Amino acid sequence: MSNKIFFYKTNEEHGYMSNFSRHAIVIDGKSYMTTEHYFQSKKAEGTSYEKKIANAFSPSESARLGRSRDFELRKDWEQIKDDVMRKAVLAKFEQHPDIREKLLNTGNATLVENTTTDYYWGARTNGSGKNMLGIILMEVRKQLSK
């Protein structure tokens, strides 16, 4: 197996790792179409905008709404966003045995979100990004392998 596994688009081999993959999750008794819906909606938690983002037609629509500033971003967002992502990713792979198995089958490979522009969650095409989504996926993989 390759030392690195790249993912980004949902229609590619490792697209199940993307937050846009159509794997619904239930967290705190609420259903979300994708992890993207959950993550973006938490930016507006406690506001009327939270439900609008959570119920968006598609993950890309949810992302667009969550990135807009038509609402006030919760003040602690920068401190909690990684934990929100961890919670979403863990729920996704706990609740979908088929993709949990795929994730576990990646072994010790480095998982890299191969995005072109996202410095924080992805690696960017030149590798200069933090790759936090890949890091969180590897943490979840380790947790689920125990």
N, C-alpha and C positions, 0 to 999 in steps of 0.2 A: 504494500500500500504506500502511496505517496506520503511524503513527510508533511505536505500541506494540502488541505482541501479547501477550494474556493467555492463560495456560493454567493448568489445574489438573486437571479431571476427564478421565479417559482416554477417555470416550465423546464428548468435544467435539472440535471441529475441530483444535485443536493439542494434543490429549491425548497424542500421541506424545512430547511433551517431558517428561511426568510420569515420575517414577521408578517409578510404579506401572504404566506401560504394559507390556504383555506382549511385551517384546523381550528375549529371553534373551541373556546375554553370557557369554563365556569369558575369564577373567583368570587368569594364572599356571597354566594347565592345568585350572582348575576351572570348572564351569558353574554359572550362577546364573539363576534364572527371570526376574529383573528386576534393574535397578540398585539398587532398594531392598533386595533380598536381600543383594547384595554389600555395600552401604554399612552396613547394620545389623549384618551378621555381623562386620565388621571391628572393631566396638566390643568384641567379645569374642575377638579373635584370640588363638589359642594356648590357648583353653579348650574344654572339652566343649560349652559353650553356643554357640560359634561355629557348629558344624555344625547344631545345632538351629535357629538363626536362618536360616542359609543354606538349609536344607531346608524351611522353613515352607510351608504349603499355599498361601498367597497373599501378595501384597505387604503387605496390611494386617496380616496375622498376623505377618509378619516385622518390620514396624514396631513392632507391639505388643510383641513379644518383645525387640526391640532397645532399646526405651525403658524396659523394666522394669529393676528393679535386683535381679533374682534372680542376677545375676552382677556381678563387679567390673569396672567400666568401665576399659579400659586407661588407664594414667596419662597417656599422651601424646595422648589423643584430641583435646583442644581444639587442640593444635598441628598435628595431621595431618588432621583431618576434611575440610578443604577439598581437600587433595590426594587423599584417598580418593574424594571426590565427582568430582573432575576425571578421575581414572583410570576410574571407572565410566562417566561420561557420554561420554568420548572413545571407550571401547570400544564402547558402544552404537551410536554414530553411525558408527564405522568398520566395524562388523560388520553393519550393516543399511543397505544402499545406498538402499532406498526411503525411509526416514526421513531419511537423510543428505541426500538431494535436497530433501526438504521443508524441512529446517533451512536449507540453503543458500538456498532460495527465499525465506526471510524477509528476505533482503537485509541492510540496516542497521537494521532495526526493533529497538527495545528489547524484550527478552523479559522478561516479568514473570510469576512464579508468583503467581497470584491467590488465595492462601490467606487464610483468615479469621483464623487464629490464630498462624501460625509467623512470628515476628519475624526469625529468622535466615535461613532458606532462602527464605522468601517475602516478599511486599511487604505483606501484610495488606490488608484491604479499605480501610483509610484511607491506605495508601501509606507507612506509617511503618516498614515492615520493611526489612532490608538487601538482600533479594532475591538472596542468594548463588547460588541455583540458576539464576536468570535470567542472572546475571553469568557463571557458569561456562558456561552454554549459549552465550552470546555469544562467549566465549573459544574454545570448541571450534569454533563456526561459523567464526570467523576463521582458526583453525588449519587446518581442513579445506578452506577456500576457496583455500588456497595451492597 
